[in-house]
Amino acid sequence: MLTCIIRYQIDPTKHAQFRQYAQTWGQAIPRNGADLFGYFAPHEGSSTLAYGIYSIPSLAAYEAYRARLAADPLGRQNYEFAQKEKFILREDRTWLTLASTPHGPGGRNDDRCNL
């Protein structure tokens, strides 16, 4: 399982637009094949950093997922919304694999990150 962490630098005056964007991906991403942990908006501290986190079985599965997402009307609409509103100033993706088993009571013993 691969986990993608998207780090966004967002316009600090457009938090509402980012939240709308995140809510829409919350519908489109899972129905197109990725396991969405969630989108995270600024709360305290930096007002410009936000994150999106999801997992997918492999890079091949990611390519198929991206094609489905690009063809999804809600996915296209959300991408266009971001382009129009310009609330995303920068977007970086990092791909990670779990390097340790979750520890402690209630920790899961699978290959997903326990967020």
Phi, psi and omega in degrees: 000134176251140177246129178256125175248117179261122177257121180252138164258120184243158176294123184294347179266002184234042178297322181299320179294319178296319179298320177297315177303313180297317179299319180294316177297331177300336175268314188285321185297307181298322183288349178255005168114003177255154179266100185277122172281320177150172173250141185234123183257158179303141177233308181218151183087232181299137177258008184241354182255134177219162184221150169233136184225126176213161178238155179210149187298325186199170176293327176296318177295326178297317180299317178294319177299315181298321178294317177296318181296321179294331180271348182285127181303320179292322177296314178298317180299319182291320177299315179296322176301314179296320179295319182290314186278339176055042178271344176265117181268330180203148181219123179234137178249135174235130179257128182229155170239149181293125183257352178214160176278140176304140184251159174093173180300135178080359179294140180274155183245042177240192186261020177260149175288137182263084184273000000 
